[in-house]
Amino acid sequence: MEGHSGPEDRTAEDVRCQRARILKDKLMKWIAFVLTFMIAAGPAVAGPVNTADIAAGATWVVHLDAEALVGSGVGDWLVKQGRQRDLDQKLAEFAGTFGFDPTKDLASATLYGTSYEPTSGVAVLKGNFDKQKLLDLLDEARGHEESEYGGYTVHRWRQKAKDKRDDGVRYGTFHSEQVVVIARSRSTLEAALDVLDGQVAAPEVVPEVSAGTFLFAVAKGIPADETGDRARFLKKVSGGFIEMGEAGDSAFLNLKFTARKTEDARRLRQILNGLLAMLSMVAEQQEERDGRAPDWAPLIEGAEAGGAGDSIELGISVKTQALIEVAEARQERKAARPGVP
């Protein structure tokens, strides 16, 4: 019968759909990898970035505007999801231990480093802290010691090491009642305090971000001598920038990388454009076949790859409600298949 799809046609179509799902998963994992790499040095929760908090020689910065996130549609949905998982109780327990609620009292923090050595990382946190409670916790910390620098009391303690390159030693101080500075070496902490006490030059690495951004991460001069799974990618790029946020009723994700070679950038742009085109085609075919587009289709519809010369760019813009529906659909599938990640 004309228009009837036989077993061979269906098999070929299923294979295309499976390949598209694999490619889609790889794209999502790639985006997740980039974000993870940028924030691997530690957490950052913040309000609008203040460049005066950052050393002029910074090579990487991570910044999350918690106020913008909590006030967005995405943030509201995340909070509601958290409450379904006893978030309120966990926050109460956290506040009881540390003296502040991260969703309300942690107003600003910035994470940066002047090199890619772990000991160069600095966290500057601003908020309404219970200083005495934090000091009491420090007194109980393993190996806690106090010393002075420039009129500040510097605290040294040990905590569980993050990896084999981490000795677990941390240094921290209150720059003021509402500003906490933490680092992995004393010299880094001292340099960060000097910056807070009067830096004039602005850091070149900090970019202009889009209105509504609640997370950005930027890096330049990325070393090419990494080993492991991320080495292949890092050998091709020297810098990168990522921003996530919400403008109006749409959420967005923008990625931009600088390749070490123009030819590498051209090839990566071709790969991204080919991937987006293939996923778009598969989404159309599935909608024609099933009368319904796949859950992830809105992400592809709002995606665009570009760039020129040595740059590779990927932008995704999608209605916030559509993004929430994608996340909820994924949750439903996961719930229906116990044991499947």
Secondary structure, 3 states (H helix, E strand, C coil): CCCCCCHHHHHHHHHHHHHHHHHHHHHHHHHHHHHHHHCCCCCCCECCCCHHHCCCCCCEEEEEEHHHHHCCHHHHHHHHHHHCCCHHHHHHHHHHHHCCCCCCCEEEEEEEECCCCHHHEEEEEEECCCHHHHHHHHHHCEEEEEEEECCEEEEEEECCCCCCCCCCEEEEEEEECCEEEEECCHHHHHHHHHHHCCCCCCCCCCCCCCCCEEEEEEEECCCCCCCCCCHHHHCCEEEEEEEEEEECCEEEEEEEEEECCHHHHHHHHHHHHHHHHHHHHHHHHHHHHHCCCCCCHHHHHCEEEECCCCEEEEEEEEEHHHHHHHHHHHHHHHHHCCCCC
